Amino acid sequence: MAPFFEKTARQLEPKLRFAKLNTEEHPAPAAKFNIRSIPTMIVFRGGREIGRQIGAMDAASLTRWLGSMTGS
């Protein structure tokens, strides 16, 4: 999924900010956000979670999902 994530990030930044978390290297934030499966994508607005998707998606699916979360 990494290439799709990178492609989507290039297309949508700076409107949306993308970040990755290595859950093996950083287990505390993974626990805080209840990340149990990889990949897990979480959308935040104003510091609050507004959406979560578990499982790989291609770039088009990721873009559609993000659009549904952000109203774009």
C-alpha positions in Angstrom: 0.0 0.0 0.0 3.0 2.3 0.5 3.1 3.5 -3.2 -0.6 4.3 -3.1 -0.2 6.2 0.2 2.8 8.2 -1.2 0.9 9.0 -4.5 -2.2 10.2 -2.7 -0.1 12.3 -0.2 1.6 14.0 -3.1 -1.8 14.8 -4.8 -3.6 16.0 -1.7 -1.0 17.9 0.4 -1.1 20.6 1.6 -4.9 20.4 1.8 -4.5 17.2 3.9 -1.5 16.3 6.0 -0.2 12.7 5.8 1.8 10.9 8.5 3.0 7.4 9.0 3.5 5.7 12.4 5.8 2.6 12.8 3.8 0.8 15.4 6.7 -1.6 16.3 9.0 1.3 17.0 6.3 3.5 18.7 3.9 1.2 20.6 2.6 3.9 22.9 0.9 6.0 20.3 -0.3 2.8 18.6 -2.0 1.8 21.8 -3.4 5.3 22.4 -5.1 5.3 19.0 -6.1 1.6 19.3 -4.2 0.5 16.2 -4.5 -3.3 16.0 -4.2 -4.0 12.3 -1.8 -2.8 9.6 -2.6 -0.7 7.7 -4.9 1.4 9.7 -5.7 4.9 8.4 -7.2 7.5 10.7 -8.5 10.9 9.7 -8.3 13.6 12.3 -9.9 17.1 12.3 -9.2 19.5 15.1 -7.4 16.8 17.0 -10.4 14.4 17.0 -10.8 11.2 15.0 -13.5 11.6 12.3 -12.8 8.4 10.4 -10.9 5.1 10.4 -10.2 2.6 7.6 -8.5 -0.8 8.2 -7.0 -2.6 5.3 -5.1 -1.7 2.1 -6.6 0.5 -0.6 -5.4 1.6 -3.9 -4.8 5.3 -4.6 -8.2 5.9 -6.2 -10.0 4.2 -3.3 -7.9 6.1 -0.7 -8.7 9.4 -2.5 -12.5 8.6 -2.5 -12.5 7.6 1.1 -10.6 10.8 2.2 -13.0 12.8 0.1 -15.9 11.3 1.9 -14.3 12.2 5.2 -13.4 15.8 4.2 -16.4 16.7 2.1 -14.3 17.2 -1.0 
